[in-house]
Structures are given as structure tokens and as C-alpha cells.
Amino acid sequence: MKIFEILKKDPKSNARTAILETFHGKIRTPVFMPVGTRATVKGLLPKDLHEAGSQIILGNTFHLMLRPGADVIQKIGGLHKFMAWDKPILTDSGGFQVFSLSEINSITDDGTEFYSPYDGAKIKLDAARATAIQNQLGADIIMCFDQCPAYNAPQKEQEKAVERTLCWAKVCKKSHANDRQLLFGIVQGQTDNNLRQNCAEELIKMDFPGYALGGLSVGEGTAQMLSTVRFAAPLLPENKPRYLMGVGTPVDLIQAVEAGIDMFDCVMPTRNGRNSLAFTSQGVMRLRNAAYIDDPKPLDSQCLCYCCKTFTRSAIRHYFNVGEMLGPILLSLHNIVFYHNLMDKIRENIENGTFANWAAQALQSPAYARSQITDDNDTK
């Protein structure tokens, strides 16, 4: 089976379309993956995601191993059955959660020990266990256990994180025991080009079926993030999928596709949706604002999602302001559709040979403006 087949390359950038084949189906790339941290995309039914155009969703190894536990999910029949999703799933390894919970963990060459944020129990997670847990969960794509250092960590810490990431990647590959799953390596190195290049070169020698750029969008700033992506993406094998983890805004996605990225995930569309921010063809809108109190228009007249075809801006604002859950549900759904529509446009323009001109115009469009978008770290 040919796992990754490139269909079309953009002549003026590194953008490309491809088919990524997994056990639960084929994925058209570039692709955006909604985040289903605890085996569900918050506020949305699986059928909503199907109808929205989701091809693949992401689950979180760290949270699922704590509750309900990998043994429980395996006993039920695996993650696909557990969350009623019959399309591909990707699980991350827990490395980012180790970074984000740095106040309650300790990291050594052997892995990490931390106290559960749920009940305070002491837990150890290492490369072999992270792989075994993902084997039990049964996702189609699983990730190597890695160390994600803070963006402003001292140079020695950055170097040590890359060293551990490479060591752990070898353990993950050796431990991987489910041939229905694709195990991806993760390139670390923050914004240091030398570290990124070294990490990429060593991972490529291990011959993973796909590679990710991790450790970005953690505070280094947009300019540095994009500079690193533009440097690091072309280092990765052209004939394998390239995944940028945890990024980002619509304009980030466009620019990363230009750099050669194929896969994305981010909580931004749903997290912002839960906090009353909608991505629209006219730019971002904050639906709690008084300007929409008696606005009879649909959220976005150019969108055909259930939210935009059915509800007025006035009604959506009302739901948020009285604490009704329908408001966050509607905007989460709309934002996911917006992101999928963006990826549809990207793929269409690459296929048509018009991507470079389209991207230049799109980056100037209010629909994809970066201003006023709530950063992930600033929302609930």
C-alpha cells in the first residue's frame, strides 16, 4: 500500500495536495483536524463533524490514559467505537501536556513523573508506555513521545530536549506493536535552526511514515514560528506527510501550506466558538457585543452551515448572554465548517494551479485577518 501519494504541486511554493491512506480511510491533504481531547470534540456530535466535512479528528493520549483509561477504551472496542467515529483518528503522545503541566511534573532521560490533575495520583509516563497506550487506543496515526521545552528555555535545555526526543523516538519505534497504525516522529528544537535540522536529520534516519513539527505556537511569536516552519518543513522527506502541531489561525494555515505542511490541528475554532468569537467571510465577530442584540441577519451569508442557515445573530447573542449551551455549540460548528471550507479552497487552488495568486489575495482578506482573534492561552 502506498501510504502517501502526492497529487499536485504548486509551481510557486512548496504547497501540495496528496492522499494519505490509513486503516480507517483516505485523507485528502492539506487537512485540518478538529481536536477531540477527551474522545469528543466539545459540543459537537460525530454526525455534525461528518456533515461539516471533517476527515480526521485528534484525541489526547494524556487525558484518555487518566480517564477513562486505555484499558477501558480497549475493552469497549477501541477509540473509534468508543467515540462513535468511523473515520481516521490521530492521537498525540502526551508530550505537550507534560510541557503544559510543568509545575506538577519532573522530567528525566527515562521519562516524566507527574501528579494527576484529576485526583493527585502520582503517574509515570515514558516513551514505551506512551506508545503502548496509543496501541491500545487504536488510533490510525500515533505520535512519538517527545519533550517540548519552553520557547525561552536556556540553550542547554533546548539541546537536552532534542536529545531526549531522539532517544525516545527510537524507543517508540521499537515499542510500536500495532501494524494498523502509522507512527510519526516529532521534530523539536524550538526556533533554533541548527537544532531543528539536527533533529530532523536524525529522525529521518529512523524512517518514520510521517513527521511532525512540534514545540511551536508556545509563546515564541508568530514571526518566529513561521520562520521556523519555512526552514524546517523542506527538511522533511517530500514523499511523506508533514504535520504542524497545534497551529493555528487561518492565516497561519495558509502560510504553512505555502511552506509545505500537509496536516494541522488546533483548538482555536472550537475554543473561540465557546467564547463567542466566530470566523466569518467578513472577519471575526464577537457575538456577545450589543451591536447584534436585534440583528436579523445570519451569522455569515456566505456560509451554508446549519448555524448560518437557521439562526440570526440576535438569537446567537441571546444564547451566549443568558448562558444557554446552544450558543457555544452553534459557533463551534460554524467555526469548524469555516476551517474546513478554508482547506477546501486551499486544495482547490493548488489543484487548479492558482494557489499562489489566491493565497496572496487571501492573506489580505478580512476573512483571514489575524487581528482580534483570541489566542488559545487567553480563553477558557
Secondary structure, 3 states (H helix, E strand, C coil): CCCEEEEEECCCCCCEEEEEEECCEEEEECEEECECCCCCCCCCCHHHHHHHCCCCEEEEHHHHHHCCCHHHHHHHCCHHHHCCCCCCEEEECCHHHHHHCHHHEEEECCEEEEECCCCCCEEEECHHHHHHHHHHHCCCEEECCCCCCCCCCCHHHHHHHHHHHHHHHHHHHHHCCCCCCEEEEEECCCCCHHHHHHHHHHHHHHCCCEEEECCCCCCCCHHHHHHHHHHHHHHCCCCCCEEECCECCHHHHHHHHHHCCCEEECCHHHHHHHCCEECCCCCCEECCCHHHCCCCCECCCCCCCHHHHHCEHHHHHHHHHCCCCHHHHHHHHHHHHHHHHHHHHHHHHHHHCCHHHHHHHHCCCHHHCCCCCCCHHHCC
